[in-house]
Amino acid sequence: MSERTRFLFTGAHALPAIMIAMNVEAAGLAVLSYLALLGVALLSAVGDEGGAPGVAIRIDKDEDQDIHRKR
């Protein structure tokens, strides 16, 4: 996980808690900011996991094994 993703996950949990601690009336806004930051963090994590796009994966099959199913 990259530093950017770790920062976003930490911020998604810390910022709403600070908002509620400062002003209880901001709970609705805190929930919305939590969901938005969590979504951005998840998108960042998905971007970190992806490999190089367009690279084909080659799977070698065993030549000795019959590939047809017997009924």
CHARMM-style PDB file with segment names, atoms N, HN, CA, C and O in Angstrom:
ATOM      1  N   MET     1       0.856  -1.171   0.000  1.00  0.00      PROA
ATOM      2  CA  MET     1       0.000   0.000   0.000  1.00  0.00      PROA
ATOM      3  C   MET     1       0.906   1.238   0.000  1.00  0.00      PROA
ATOM      4  O   MET     1       1.858   1.337   0.774  1.00  0.00      PROA
ATOM      5  N   SER     2       0.582   2.159  -0.876  1.00  0.00      PROA
ATOM      6  HN  SER     2      -0.192   2.079  -1.504  1.00  0.00      PROA
ATOM      7  CA  SER     2       1.428   3.343  -1.002  1.00  0.00      PROA
ATOM      8  C   SER     2       1.172   4.312   0.160  1.00  0.00      PROA
ATOM      9  O   SER     2       0.197   4.187   0.900  1.00  0.00      PROA
ATOM     10  N   GLU     3       2.071   5.265   0.287  1.00  0.00      PROA
ATOM     11  HN  GLU     3       2.863   5.367  -0.315  1.00  0.00      PROA
ATOM     12  CA  GLU     3       1.938   6.272   1.347  1.00  0.00      PROA
ATOM     13  C   GLU     3       0.684   7.111   1.154  1.00  0.00      PROA
ATOM     14  O   GLU     3       0.027   7.483   2.125  1.00  0.00      PROA
ATOM     15  N   ARG     4       0.349   7.413  -0.111  1.00  0.00      PROA
ATOM     16  HN  ARG     4       0.883   7.111  -0.901  1.00  0.00      PROA
ATOM     17  CA  ARG     4      -0.853   8.196  -0.396  1.00  0.00      PROA
ATOM     18  C   ARG     4      -2.112   7.463   0.075  1.00  0.00      PROA
ATOM     19  O   ARG     4      -2.995   8.075   0.675  1.00  0.00      PROA
ATOM     20  N   THR     5      -2.196   6.177  -0.190  1.00  0.00      PROA
ATOM     21  HN  THR     5      -1.479   5.680  -0.677  1.00  0.00      PROA
ATOM     22  CA  THR     5      -3.357   5.383   0.218  1.00  0.00      PROA
ATOM     23  C   THR     5      -3.438   5.292   1.735  1.00  0.00      PROA
ATOM     24  O   THR     5      -4.522   5.415   2.306  1.00  0.00      PROA
ATOM     25  N   ARG     6      -2.316   5.079   2.384  1.00  0.00      PROA
ATOM     26  HN  ARG     6      -1.436   4.979   1.921  1.00  0.00      PROA
ATOM     27  CA  ARG     6      -2.285   5.012   3.850  1.00  0.00      PROA
ATOM     28  C   ARG     6      -2.725   6.340   4.459  1.00  0.00      PROA
ATOM     29  O   ARG     6      -3.455   6.368   5.451  1.00  0.00      PROA
ATOM     30  N   PHE     7      -2.273   7.441   3.855  1.00  0.00      PROA
ATOM     31  HN  PHE     7      -1.681   7.418   3.049  1.00  0.00      PROA
ATOM     32  CA  PHE     7      -2.666   8.769   4.319  1.00  0.00      PROA
ATOM     33  C   PHE     7      -4.175   8.973   4.172  1.00  0.00      PROA
ATOM     34  O   PHE     7      -4.816   9.506   5.077  1.00  0.00      PROA
ATOM     35  N   LEU     8      -4.745   8.555   3.045  1.00  0.00      PROA
ATOM     36  HN  LEU     8      -4.224   8.122   2.309  1.00  0.00      PROA
ATOM     37  CA  LEU     8      -6.182   8.729   2.827  1.00  0.00      PROA
ATOM     38  C   LEU     8      -7.011   7.886   3.792  1.00  0.00      PROA
ATOM     39  O   LEU     8      -8.032   8.357   4.294  1.00  0.00      PROA
ATOM     40  N   PHE     9      -6.593   6.654   4.060  1.00  0.00      PROA
ATOM     41  HN  PHE     9      -5.764   6.272   3.652  1.00  0.00      PROA
ATOM     42  CA  PHE     9      -7.326   5.827   5.025  1.00  0.00      PROA
ATOM     43  C   PHE     9      -7.252   6.433   6.427  1.00  0.00      PROA
ATOM     44  O   PHE     9      -8.244   6.433   7.157  1.00  0.00      PROA
ATOM     45  N   THR    10      -6.091   6.944   6.801  1.00  0.00      PROA
ATOM     46  HN  THR    10      -5.285   6.944   6.208  1.00  0.00      PROA
ATOM     47  CA  THR    10      -5.950   7.572   8.113  1.00  0.00      PROA
ATOM     48  C   THR    10      -6.802   8.830   8.203  1.00  0.00      PROA
ATOM     49  O   THR    10      -7.480   9.058   9.204  1.00  0.00      PROA
ATOM     50  N   GLY    11      -6.766   9.639   7.158  1.00  0.00      PROA
ATOM     51  HN  GLY    11      -6.215   9.453   6.345  1.00  0.00      PROA
ATOM     52  CA  GLY    11      -7.565  10.860   7.138  1.00  0.00      PROA
ATOM     53  C   GLY    11      -9.050  10.587   7.139  1.00  0.00      PROA
ATOM     54  O   GLY    11      -9.822  11.342   7.730  1.00  0.00      PROA
ATOM     55  N   ALA    12      -9.466   9.504   6.476  1.00  0.00      PROA
ATOM     56  HN  ALA    12      -8.839   8.890   5.996  1.00  0.00      PROA
ATOM     57  CA  ALA    12     -10.883   9.162   6.436  1.00  0.00      PROA
ATOM     58  C   ALA    12     -11.412   8.840   7.827  1.00  0.00      PROA
ATOM     59  O   ALA    12     -12.593   9.049   8.104  1.00  0.00      PROA
ATOM     60  N   HSD    13     -10.559   8.342   8.691  1.00  0.00      PROA
ATOM     61  HN  HSD    13      -9.600   8.173   8.466  1.00  0.00      PROA
ATOM     62  CA  HSD    13     -11.008   8.004  10.042  1.00  0.00      PROA
ATOM     63  C   HSD    13     -10.768   9.129  11.041  1.00  0.00      PROA
ATOM     64  O   HSD    13     -11.533   9.289  11.992  1.00  0.00      PROA
ATOM     65  N   ALA    14      -9.719   9.901  10.832  1.00  0.00      PROA
ATOM     66  HN  ALA    14      -9.098   9.770  10.059  1.00  0.00      PROA
ATOM     67  CA  ALA    14      -9.370  10.934  11.807  1.00  0.00      PROA
ATOM     68  C   ALA    14     -10.175  12.218  11.620  1.00  0.00      PROA
ATOM     69  O   ALA    14     -10.625  12.801  12.606  1.00  0.00      PROA
ATOM     70  N   LEU    15     -10.365  12.669  10.393  1.00  0.00      PROA
ATOM     71  HN  LEU    15      -9.999  12.195   9.592  1.00  0.00      PROA
ATOM     72  CA  LEU    15     -11.029  13.944  10.149  1.00  0.00      PROA
ATOM     73  C   LEU    15     -12.469  13.977  10.686  1.00  0.00      PROA
ATOM     74  O   LEU    15     -12.826  14.945  11.357  1.00  0.00      PROA
ATOM     75  N   PRO    16     -13.310  12.967  10.423  1.00  0.00      PROA
ATOM     76  CA  PRO    16     -14.656  13.021  10.994  1.00  0.00      PROA
ATOM     77  C   PRO    16     -14.670  13.008  12.524  1.00  0.00      PROA
ATOM     78  O   PRO    16     -15.518  13.646  13.149  1.00  0.00      PROA
ATOM     79  N   ALA    17     -13.736  12.283  13.115  1.00  0.00      PROA
ATOM     80  HN  ALA    17     -13.047  11.765  12.608  1.00  0.00      PROA
ATOM     81  CA  ALA    17     -13.675  12.258  14.581  1.00  0.00      PROA
ATOM     82  C   ALA    17     -13.317  13.639  15.125  1.00  0.00      PROA
ATOM     83  O   ALA    17     -13.873  14.069  16.135  1.00  0.00      PROA
ATOM     84  N   ILE    18     -12.407  14.324  14.475  1.00  0.00      PROA
ATOM     85  HN  ILE    18     -11.955  13.975  13.655  1.00  0.00      PROA
ATOM     86  CA  ILE    18     -12.039  15.678  14.899  1.00  0.00      PROA
ATOM     87  C   ILE    18     -13.205  16.637  14.689  1.00  0.00      PROA
ATOM     88  O   ILE    18     -13.454  17.509  15.522  1.00  0.00      PROA
ATOM     89  N   MET    19     -13.925  16.475  13.568  1.00  0.00      PROA
ATOM     90  HN  MET    19     -13.723  15.767  12.892  1.00  0.00      PROA
ATOM     91  CA  MET    19     -15.074  17.345  13.296  1.00  0.00      PROA
ATOM     92  C   MET    19     -16.147  17.193  14.368  1.00  0.00      PROA
ATOM     93  O   MET    19     -16.720  18.183  14.823  1.00  0.00      PROA
ATOM     94  N   ILE    20     -16.415  15.964  14.767  1.00  0.00      PROA
ATOM     95  HN  ILE    20     -15.950  15.159  14.397  1.00  0.00      PROA
ATOM     96  CA  ILE    20     -17.437  15.730  15.797  1.00  0.00      PROA
ATOM     97  C   ILE    20     -16.955  16.209  17.154  1.00  0.00      PROA
ATOM     98  O   ILE    20     -17.755  16.706  17.947  1.00  0.00      PROA
ATOM     99  N   ALA    21     -15.661  16.070  17.442  1.00  0.00      PROA
ATOM    100  HN  ALA    21     -15.011  15.666  16.798  1.00  0.00      PROA
ATOM    101  CA  ALA    21     -15.125  16.527  18.720  1.00  0.00      PROA
ATOM    102  C   ALA    21     -15.214  18.054  18.842  1.00  0.00      PROA
ATOM    103  O   ALA    21     -15.435  18.581  19.932  1.00  0.00      PROA
ATOM    104  N   MET    22     -15.042  18.749  17.735  1.00  0.00      PROA
ATOM    105  HN  MET    22     -14.862  18.322  16.850  1.00  0.00      PROA
ATOM    106  CA  MET    22     -15.095  20.214  17.761  1.00  0.00      PROA
ATOM    107  C   MET    22     -16.530  20.733  17.810  1.00  0.00      PROA
ATOM    108  O   MET    22     -16.821  21.710  18.500  1.00  0.00      PROA
ATOM    109  N   ASN    23     -17.423  20.071  17.074  1.00  0.00      PROA
ATOM    110  HN  ASN    23     -17.187  19.277  16.514  1.00  0.00      PROA
ATOM    111  CA  ASN    23     -18.790  20.554  16.984  1.00  0.00      PROA
ATOM    112  C   ASN    23     -19.711  19.365  16.733  1.00  0.00      PROA
ATOM    113  O   ASN    23     -19.690  18.776  15.652  1.00  0.00      PROA
ATOM    114  N   VAL    24     -20.513  19.016  17.722  1.00  0.00      PROA
ATOM    115  HN  VAL    24     -20.530  19.494  18.600  1.00  0.00      PROA
ATOM    116  CA  VAL    24     -21.396  17.856  17.623  1.00  0.00      PROA
ATOM    117  C   VAL    24     -22.442  18.059  16.530  1.00  0.00      PROA
ATOM    118  O   VAL    24     -22.925  17.086  15.952  1.00  0.00      PROA
ATOM    119  N   GLU    25     -22.792  19.291  16.245  1.00  0.00      PROA
ATOM    120  HN  GLU    25     -22.400  20.082  16.716  1.00  0.00      PROA
ATOM    121  CA  GLU    25     -23.799  19.558  15.223  1.00  0.00      PROA
ATOM    122  C   GLU    25     -23.291  19.246  13.815  1.00  0.00      PROA
ATOM    123  O   GLU    25     -24.086  19.185  12.877  1.00  0.00      PROA
ATOM    124  N   ALA    26     -22.015  19.052  13.657  1.00  0.00      PROA
ATOM    125  HN  ALA    26     -21.370  19.101  14.420  1.00  0.00      PROA
ATOM    126  CA  ALA    26     -21.439  18.752  12.344  1.00  0.00      PROA
ATOM    127  C   ALA    26     -21.385  17.250  12.073  1.00  0.00      PROA
ATOM    128  O   ALA    26     -20.627  16.808  11.210  1.00  0.00      PROA
ATOM    129  N   ALA    27     -22.171  16.470  12.790  1.00  0.00      PROA
ATOM    130  HN  ALA    27     -22.787  16.829  13.491  1.00  0.00      PROA
ATOM    131  CA  ALA    27     -22.124  15.011  12.637  1.00  0.00      PROA
ATOM    132  C   ALA    27     -22.541  14.587  11.234  1.00  0.00      PROA
ATOM    133  O   ALA    27     -21.943  13.673  10.667  1.00  0.00      PROA
ATOM    134  N   GLY    28     -23.544  15.227  10.671  1.00  0.00      PROA
ATOM    135  HN  GLY    28     -24.030  15.970  11.131  1.00  0.00      PROA
ATOM    136  CA  GLY    28     -23.976  14.878   9.321  1.00  0.00      PROA
ATOM    137  C   GLY    28     -22.897  15.136   8.292  1.00  0.00      PROA
ATOM    138  O   GLY    28     -22.652  14.310   7.413  1.00  0.00      PROA
ATOM    139  N   LEU    29     -22.255  16.283   8.403  1.00  0.00      PROA
ATOM    140  HN  LEU    29     -22.454  16.954   9.117  1.00  0.00      PROA
ATOM    141  CA  LEU    29     -21.163  16.620   7.503  1.00  0.00      PROA
ATOM    142  C   LEU    29     -19.964  15.688   7.726  1.00  0.00      PROA
ATOM    143  O   LEU    29     -19.247  15.353   6.784  1.00  0.00      PROA
ATOM    144  N   ALA    30     -19.759  15.283   8.958  1.00  0.00      PROA
ATOM    145  HN  ALA    30     -20.341  15.556   9.724  1.00  0.00      PROA
ATOM    146  CA  ALA    30     -18.660  14.364   9.262  1.00  0.00      PROA
ATOM    147  C   ALA    30     -18.892  13.006   8.603  1.00  0.00      PROA
ATOM    148  O   ALA    30     -17.954  12.394   8.092  1.00  0.00      PROA
ATOM    149  N   VAL    31     -20.132  12.539   8.613  1.00  0.00      PROA
ATOM    150  HN  VAL    31     -20.894  13.036   9.028  1.00  0.00      PROA
ATOM    151  CA  VAL    31     -20.445  11.255   7.975  1.00  0.00      PROA
ATOM    152  C   VAL    31     -20.240  11.354   6.466  1.00  0.00      PROA
ATOM    153  O   VAL    31     -19.693  10.438   5.852  1.00  0.00      PROA
ATOM    154  N   LEU    32     -20.673  12.452   5.874  1.00  0.00      PROA
ATOM    155  HN  LEU    32     -21.117  13.196   6.373  1.00  0.00      PROA
ATOM    156  CA  LEU    32     -20.491  12.634   4.441  1.00  0.00      PROA
ATOM    157  C   LEU    32     -19.010  12.719   4.062  1.00  0.00      PROA
ATOM    158  O   LEU    32     -18.586  12.148   3.057  1.00  0.00      PROA
ATOM    159  N   SER    33     -18.237  13.429   4.864  1.00  0.00      PROA
ATOM    160  HN  SER    33     -18.582  13.893   5.681  1.00  0.00      PROA
ATOM    161  CA  SER    33     -16.799  13.521   4.579  1.00  0.00      PROA
ATOM    162  C   SER    33     -16.122  12.167   4.782  1.00  0.00      PROA
ATOM    163  O   SER    33     -15.192  11.826   4.052  1.00  0.00      PROA
ATOM    164  N   TYR    34     -16.580  11.394   5.766  1.00  0.00      PROA
ATOM    165  HN  TYR    34     -17.335  11.670   6.359  1.00  0.00      PROA
ATOM    166  CA  TYR    34     -16.029  10.052   5.989  1.00  0.00      PROA
ATOM    167  C   TYR    34     -16.271   9.172   4.768  1.00  0.00      PROA
ATOM    168  O   TYR    34     -15.359   8.491   4.300  1.00  0.00      PROA
ATOM    169  N   LEU    35     -17.491   9.184   4.256  1.00  0.00      PROA
ATOM    170  HN  LEU    35     -18.232   9.737   4.637  1.00  0.00      PROA
ATOM    171  CA  LEU    35     -17.807   8.357   3.094  1.00  0.00      PROA
ATOM    172  C   LEU    35     -17.022   8.795   1.857  1.00  0.00      PROA
ATOM    173  O   LEU    35     -16.539   7.958   1.094  1.00  0.00      PROA
ATOM    174  N   ALA    36     -16.901  10.101   1.663  1.00  0.00      PROA
ATOM    175  HN  ALA    36     -17.294  10.781   2.283  1.00  0.00      PROA
ATOM    176  CA  ALA    36     -16.151  10.605   0.506  1.00  0.00      PROA
ATOM    177  C   ALA    36     -14.672  10.234   0.605  1.00  0.00      PROA
ATOM    178  O   ALA    36     -14.088   9.753  -0.366  1.00  0.00      PROA
ATOM    179  N   LEU    37     -14.069  10.452   1.766  1.00  0.00      PROA
ATOM    180  HN  LEU    37     -14.544  10.842   2.554  1.00  0.00      PROA
ATOM    181  CA  LEU    37     -12.648  10.121   1.930  1.00  0.00      PROA
ATOM    182  C   LEU    37     -12.405   8.617   1.860  1.00  0.00      PROA
ATOM    183  O   LEU    37     -11.383   8.180   1.330  1.00  0.00      PROA
ATOM    184  N   LEU    38     -13.323   7.832   2.382  1.00  0.00      PROA
ATOM    185  HN  LEU    38     -14.153   8.187   2.812  1.00  0.00      PROA
ATOM    186  CA  LEU    38     -13.181   6.380   2.310  1.00  0.00      PROA
ATOM    187  C   LEU    38     -13.280   5.914   0.863  1.00  0.00      PROA
ATOM    188  O   LEU    38     -12.544   5.017   0.454  1.00  0.00      PROA
ATOM    189  N   GLY    39     -14.177   6.509   0.086  1.00  0.00      PROA
ATOM    190  HN  GLY    39     -14.775   7.238   0.418  1.00  0.00      PROA
ATOM    191  CA  GLY    39     -14.276   6.170  -1.328  1.00  0.00      PROA
ATOM    192  C   GLY    39     -13.010   6.501  -2.093  1.00  0.00      PROA
ATOM    193  O   GLY    39     -12.551   5.705  -2.913  1.00  0.00      PROA
ATOM    194  N   VAL    40     -12.443   7.665  -1.833  1.00  0.00      PROA
ATOM    195  HN  VAL    40     -12.815   8.312  -1.167  1.00  0.00      PROA
ATOM    196  CA  VAL    40     -11.192   8.057  -2.492  1.00  0.00      PROA
ATOM    197  C   VAL    40     -10.059   7.121  -2.073  1.00  0.00      PROA
ATOM    198  O   VAL    40      -9.229   6.746  -2.901  1.00  0.00      PROA
ATOM    199  N   ALA    41     -10.021   6.746  -0.804  1.00  0.00      PROA
ATOM    200  HN  ALA    41     -10.696   7.051  -0.132  1.00  0.00      PROA
ATOM    201  CA  ALA    41      -8.984   5.835  -0.324  1.00  0.00      PROA
ATOM    202  C   ALA    41      -9.118   4.459  -0.980  1.00  0.00      PROA
ATOM    203  O   ALA    41      -8.114   3.842  -1.334  1.00  0.00      PROA
ATOM    204  N   LEU    42     -10.338   3.983  -1.141  1.00  0.00      PROA
ATOM    205  HN  LEU    42     -11.154   4.484  -0.853  1.00  0.00      PROA
ATOM    206  CA  LEU    42     -10.537   2.691  -1.793  1.00  0.00      PROA
ATOM    207  C   LEU    42     -10.135   2.746  -3.264  1.00  0.00      PROA
ATOM    208  O   LEU    42      -9.527   1.806  -3.775  1.00  0.00      PROA
ATOM    209  N   LEU    43     -10.469   3.833  -3.941  1.00  0.00      PROA
ATOM    210  HN  LEU    43     -10.963   4.597  -3.526  1.00  0.00      PROA
ATOM    211  CA  LEU    43     -10.048   3.979  -5.334  1.00  0.00      PROA
ATOM    212  C   LEU    43      -8.529   4.044  -5.450  1.00  0.00      PROA
ATOM    213  O   LEU    43      -7.950   3.501  -6.391  1.00  0.00      PROA
ATOM    214  N   SER    44      -7.898   4.696  -4.510  1.00  0.00      PROA
ATOM    215  HN  SER    44      -8.368   5.137  -3.746  1.00  0.00      PROA
ATOM    216  CA  SER    44      -6.442   4.763  -4.498  1.00  0.00      PROA
ATOM    217  C   SER    44      -5.843   3.370  -4.265  1.00  0.00      PROA
ATOM    218  O   SER    44      -4.839   3.013  -4.881  1.00  0.00      PROA
ATOM    219  N   ALA    45      -6.455   2.596  -3.385  1.00  0.00      PROA
ATOM    220  HN  ALA    45      -7.270   2.886  -2.884  1.00  0.00      PROA
ATOM    221  CA  ALA    45      -5.965   1.243  -3.112  1.00  0.00      PROA
ATOM    222  C   ALA    45      -6.127   0.346  -4.331  1.00  0.00      PROA
ATOM    223  O   ALA    45      -5.258  -0.477  -4.618  1.00  0.00      PROA
ATOM    224  N   VAL    46      -7.235   0.499  -5.050  1.00  0.00      PROA
ATOM    225  HN  VAL    46      -7.941   1.168  -4.817  1.00  0.00      PROA
ATOM    226  CA  VAL    46      -7.438  -0.291  -6.269  1.00  0.00      PROA
ATOM    227  C   VAL    46      -6.396   0.094  -7.308  1.00  0.00      PROA
ATOM    228  O   VAL    46      -5.884  -0.767  -8.024  1.00  0.00      PROA
ATOM    229  N   GLY    47      -6.081   1.367  -7.394  1.00  0.00      PROA
ATOM    230  HN  GLY    47      -6.496   2.067  -6.812  1.00  0.00      PROA
ATOM    231  CA  GLY    47      -5.053   1.815  -8.327  1.00  0.00      PROA
ATOM    232  C   GLY    47      -3.678   1.286  -7.974  1.00  0.00      PROA
ATOM    233  O   GLY    47      -2.860   1.047  -8.862  1.00  0.00      PROA
ATOM    234  N   ASP    48      -3.412   1.101  -6.694  1.00  0.00      PROA
ATOM    235  HN  ASP    48      -4.077   1.296  -5.972  1.00  0.00      PROA
ATOM    236  CA  ASP    48      -2.128   0.563  -6.270  1.00  0.00      PROA
ATOM    237  C   ASP    48      -1.982  -0.905  -6.619  1.00  0.00      PROA
ATOM    238  O   ASP    48      -0.876  -1.367  -6.899  1.00  0.00      PROA
ATOM    239  N   GLU    49      -3.081  -1.646  -6.609  1.00  0.00      PROA
ATOM    240  HN  GLU    49      -3.980  -1.271  -6.382  1.00  0.00      PROA
ATOM    241  CA  GLU    49      -3.037  -3.086  -6.811  1.00  0.00      PROA
ATOM    242  C   GLU    49      -2.918  -3.478  -8.271  1.00  0.00      PROA
ATOM    243  O   GLU    49      -2.424  -4.565  -8.571  1.00  0.00      PROA
ATOM    244  N   GLY    50      -3.352  -2.633  -9.181  1.00  0.00      PROA
ATOM    245  HN  GLY    50      -3.754  -1.750  -8.937  1.00  0.00      PROA
ATOM    246  CA  GLY    50      -3.353  -2.991 -10.596  1.00  0.00      PROA
ATOM    247  C   GLY    50      -1.952  -3.154 -11.154  1.00  0.00      PROA
ATOM    248  O   GLY    50      -1.023  -2.444 -10.769  1.00  0.00      PROA
ATOM    249  N   GLY    51      -1.821  -4.102 -12.067  1.00  0.00      PROA
ATOM    250  HN  GLY    51      -2.576  -4.678 -12.379  1.00  0.00      PROA
ATOM    251  CA  GLY    51      -0.545  -4.294 -12.733  1.00  0.00      PROA
ATOM    252  C   GLY    51      -0.473  -3.392 -13.948  1.00  0.00      PROA
ATOM    253  O   GLY    51      -1.246  -2.443 -14.084  1.00  0.00      PROA
ATOM    254  N   ALA    52       0.444  -3.693 -14.810  1.00  0.00      PROA
ATOM    255  HN  ALA    52       1.072  -4.463 -14.701  1.00  0.00      PROA
ATOM    256  CA  ALA    52       0.583  -2.908 -16.037  1.00  0.00      PROA
ATOM    257  C   ALA    52      -0.584  -3.239 -16.964  1.00  0.00      PROA
ATOM    258  O   ALA    52      -0.806  -4.410 -17.273  1.00  0.00      PROA
ATOM    259  N   PRO    53      -1.331  -2.235 -17.413  1.00  0.00      PROA
ATOM    260  CA  PRO    53      -2.478  -2.521 -18.267  1.00  0.00      PROA
ATOM    261  C   PRO    53      -2.030  -2.986 -19.649  1.00  0.00      PROA
ATOM    262  O   PRO    53      -1.042  -2.497 -20.197  1.00  0.00      PROA
ATOM    263  N   GLY    54      -2.775  -3.933 -20.194  1.00  0.00      PROA
ATOM    264  HN  GLY    54      -3.577  -4.330 -19.748  1.00  0.00      PROA
ATOM    265  CA  GLY    54      -2.495  -4.417 -21.537  1.00  0.00      PROA
ATOM    266  C   GLY    54      -1.440  -5.499 -21.605  1.00  0.00      PROA
ATOM    267  O   GLY    54      -1.084  -5.934 -22.700  1.00  0.00      PROA
ATOM    268  N   VAL    55      -0.933  -5.945 -20.478  1.00  0.00      PROA
ATOM    269  HN  VAL    55      -1.222  -5.592 -19.589  1.00  0.00      PROA
ATOM    270  CA  VAL    55       0.073  -6.993 -20.491  1.00  0.00      PROA
ATOM    271  C   VAL    55      -0.647  -8.336 -20.439  1.00  0.00      PROA
ATOM    272  O   VAL    55      -1.395  -8.617 -19.503  1.00  0.00      PROA
ATOM    273  N   ALA    56      -0.416  -9.146 -21.442  1.00  0.00      PROA
ATOM    274  HN  ALA    56       0.191  -8.918 -22.203  1.00  0.00      PROA
ATOM    275  CA  ALA    56      -1.071 -10.451 -21.508  1.00  0.00      PROA
ATOM    276  C   ALA    56      -0.386 -11.430 -20.556  1.00  0.00      PROA
ATOM    277  O   ALA    56       0.832 -11.405 -20.376  1.00  0.00      PROA
ATOM    278  N   ILE    57      -1.192 -12.277 -19.962  1.00  0.00      PROA
ATOM    279  HN  ILE    57      -2.181 -12.297 -20.108  1.00  0.00      PROA
ATOM    280  CA  ILE    57      -0.672 -13.313 -19.072  1.00  0.00      PROA
ATOM    281  C   ILE    57      -0.692 -14.627 -19.838  1.00  0.00      PROA
ATOM    282  O   ILE    57      -1.741 -15.044 -20.329  1.00  0.00      PROA
ATOM    283  N   ARG    58       0.440 -15.271 -19.942  1.00  0.00      PROA
ATOM    284  HN  ARG    58       1.292 -14.932 -19.543  1.00  0.00      PROA
ATOM    285  CA  ARG    58       0.530 -16.522 -20.669  1.00  0.00      PROA
ATOM    286  C   ARG    58       0.444 -17.679 -19.700  1.00  0.00      PROA
ATOM    287  O   ARG    58       1.163 -17.723 -18.701  1.00  0.00      PROA
ATOM    288  N   ILE    59      -0.431 -18.608 -19.997  1.00  0.00      PROA
ATOM    289  HN  ILE    59      -1.015 -18.572 -20.808  1.00  0.00      PROA
ATOM    290  CA  ILE    59      -0.599 -19.795 -19.169  1.00  0.00      PROA
ATOM    291  C   ILE    59      -0.164 -20.990 -19.997  1.00  0.00      PROA
ATOM    292  O   ILE    59      -0.767 -21.292 -21.027  1.00  0.00      PROA
ATOM    293  N   ASP    60       0.872 -21.662 -19.553  1.00  0.00      PROA
ATOM    294  HN  ASP    60       1.361 -21.417 -18.717  1.00  0.00      PROA
ATOM    295  CA  ASP    60       1.351 -22.850 -20.258  1.00  0.00      PROA
ATOM    296  C   ASP    60       0.538 -24.047 -19.806  1.00  0.00      PROA
ATOM    297  O   ASP    60       0.309 -24.253 -18.614  1.00  0.00      PROA
ATOM    298  N   LYS    61       0.105 -24.836 -20.787  1.00  0.00      PROA
ATOM    299  HN  LYS    61       0.291 -24.669 -21.755  1.00  0.00      PROA
ATOM    300  CA  LYS    61      -0.661 -26.030 -20.425  1.00  0.00      PROA
ATOM    301  C   LYS    61       0.255 -27.236 -20.496  1.00  0.00      PROA
ATOM    302  O   LYS    61       1.269 -27.231 -21.193  1.00  0.00      PROA
ATOM    303  N   ASP    62      -0.112 -28.236 -19.784  1.00  0.00      PROA
ATOM    304  HN  ASP    62      -0.936 -28.241 -19.218  1.00  0.00      PROA
ATOM    305  CA  ASP    62       0.655 -29.466 -19.771  1.00  0.00      PROA
ATOM    306  C   ASP    62       0.315 -30.233 -21.049  1.00  0.00      PROA
ATOM    307  O   ASP    62      -0.843 -30.594 -21.257  1.00  0.00      PROA
ATOM    308  N   GLU    63       1.297 -30.486 -21.900  1.00  0.00      PROA
ATOM    309  HN  GLU    63       2.238 -30.192 -21.731  1.00  0.00      PROA
ATOM    310  CA  GLU    63       1.058 -31.138 -23.191  1.00  0.00      PROA
ATOM    311  C   GLU    63       0.682 -32.605 -23.029  1.00  0.00      PROA
ATOM    312  O   GLU    63       0.017 -33.171 -23.896  1.00  0.00      PROA
ATOM    313  N   ASP    64       1.091 -33.213 -21.949  1.00  0.00      PROA
ATOM    314  HN  ASP    64       1.631 -32.752 -21.245  1.00  0.00      PROA
ATOM    315  CA  ASP    64       0.816 -34.644 -21.753  1.00  0.00      PROA
ATOM    316  C   ASP    64      -0.620 -34.890 -21.298  1.00  0.00      PROA
ATOM    317  O   ASP    64      -1.119 -36.009 -21.421  1.00  0.00      PROA
ATOM    318  N   GLN    65      -1.275 -33.891 -20.787  1.00  0.00      PROA
ATOM    319  HN  GLN    65      -0.870 -32.983 -20.687  1.00  0.00      PROA
ATOM    320  CA  GLN    65      -2.610 -34.071 -20.219  1.00  0.00      PROA
ATOM    321  C   GLN    65      -3.671 -33.876 -21.293  1.00  0.00      PROA
ATOM    322  O   GLN    65      -3.593 -32.941 -22.089  1.00  0.00      PROA
ATOM    323  N   ASP    66      -4.664 -34.764 -21.313  1.00  0.00      PROA
ATOM    324  HN  ASP    66      -4.727 -35.524 -20.666  1.00  0.00      PROA
ATOM    325  CA  ASP    66      -5.756 -34.663 -22.273  1.00  0.00      PROA
ATOM    326  C   ASP    66      -6.672 -33.522 -21.838  1.00  0.00      PROA
ATOM    327  O   ASP    66      -7.106 -33.473 -20.687  1.00  0.00      PROA
ATOM    328  N   ILE    67      -6.962 -32.612 -22.754  1.00  0.00      PROA
ATOM    329  HN  ILE    67      -6.609 -32.652 -23.689  1.00  0.00      PROA
ATOM    330  CA  ILE    67      -7.775 -31.448 -22.376  1.00  0.00      PROA
ATOM    331  C   ILE    67      -9.259 -31.700 -22.552  1.00  0.00      PROA
ATOM    332  O   ILE    67     -10.075 -30.900 -22.093  1.00  0.00      PROA
ATOM    333  N   HSD    68      -9.633 -32.806 -23.215  1.00  0.00      PROA
ATOM    334  HN  HSD    68      -8.970 -33.456 -23.587  1.00  0.00      PROA
ATOM    335  CA  HSD    68     -11.051 -33.104 -23.429  1.00  0.00      PROA
ATOM    336  C   HSD    68     -11.601 -33.892 -22.238  1.00  0.00      PROA
ATOM    337  O   HSD    68     -10.937 -34.766 -21.679  1.00  0.00      PROA
ATOM    338  N   ARG    69     -12.819 -33.554 -21.877  1.00  0.00      PROA
ATOM    339  HN  ARG    69     -13.358 -32.845 -22.331  1.00  0.00      PROA
ATOM    340  CA  ARG    69     -13.458 -34.265 -20.766  1.00  0.00      PROA
ATOM    341  C   ARG    69     -14.050 -35.578 -21.271  1.00  0.00      PROA
ATOM    342  O   ARG    69     -14.617 -35.640 -22.362  1.00  0.00      PROA
ATOM    343  N   LYS    70     -13.913 -36.600 -20.479  1.00  0.00      PROA
ATOM    344  HN  LYS    70     -13.452 -36.550 -19.593  1.00  0.00      PROA
ATOM    345  CA  LYS    70     -14.518 -37.886 -20.816  1.00  0.00      PROA
ATOM    346  C   LYS    70     -15.887 -37.957 -20.176  1.00  0.00      PROA
ATOM    347  O   LYS    70     -16.084 -37.557 -19.028  1.00  0.00      PROA
ATOM    348  N   ARG    71     -16.822 -38.475 -20.942  1.00  0.00      PROA
ATOM    349  HN  ARG    71     -16.662 -38.800 -21.874  1.00  0.00      PROA
ATOM    350  CA  ARG    71     -18.190 -38.600 -20.413  1.00  0.00      PROA
ATOM    351  C   ARG    71     -18.469 -39.970 -19.927  1.00  0.00      PROA
ATOM    352  OT1 ARG    71     -19.571 -40.245 -19.452  1.00  0.00      PROA
TER     353      ARG     71
END
